[in-house]
Amino acid sequence: MDRRNSGYTTRDLEMTMLYFGPETTMPLVSAVAAAVGVVLMFWRRVIAWTRAVIGRVFRRAGTRRPEASRAKPAAKGKAAGGH
């Protein structure tokens, strides 16, 4: 079939492929709304988790204690005077 005689061009096909009708967008929008609803139900926990992750990622070097200054726990058992 000759392209010039068919009446359709590549541009027509591109425009047809870009059409998103309600049967395409409604399931997508519904899934997005469900995800947003779950986030809003647990909003405080989401914020607390986000702050904890950001705090761990962006922890300043000055806030960590050096390894040498940490007190070692006493050994448990007979050598440490255990029961």
Secondary structure, 3 states (H helix, E strand, C coil): CCHHHHCCCHHHHHHHHCCCCHHHHHHHHHHHHHHHHHHHHCHHHHHHHHHHHHHHHCCCHHHCCCHHHCCCCCCCCCCCCCC
